[in-house]
Amino acid sequence: MNPLDSTETGSEAVIEYQDGDFSVIKPGGYVCCAVTGARIPLQALRYWNVDRQEAYVNADAALVGHTRKPNEKGNA
């Protein structure tokens, strides 16, 4: 991810998550955690699930996200 890809810091970005990287589809300053709903600045984004195309705020949220059932929404 190139930091210059994100110029709109106040809006939510749309991201395509890939193995070890991600691409910014719609510029923005953050994405929301799929488990907690917390805002994650793109510069701090370290955890995501490629298959579900979801972001996670931290390792605990990632564990919950990776282990829940496909249609299940979770809160850490």
Secondary structure, DSSP 4 states (H G I P E B T S, - for coil): --GGG---TTSB-EEEEETTEEEEEE--SEEEBTTT--EEEGGG--EEETTTTEEESSHHHHHHHHHS-TT-----
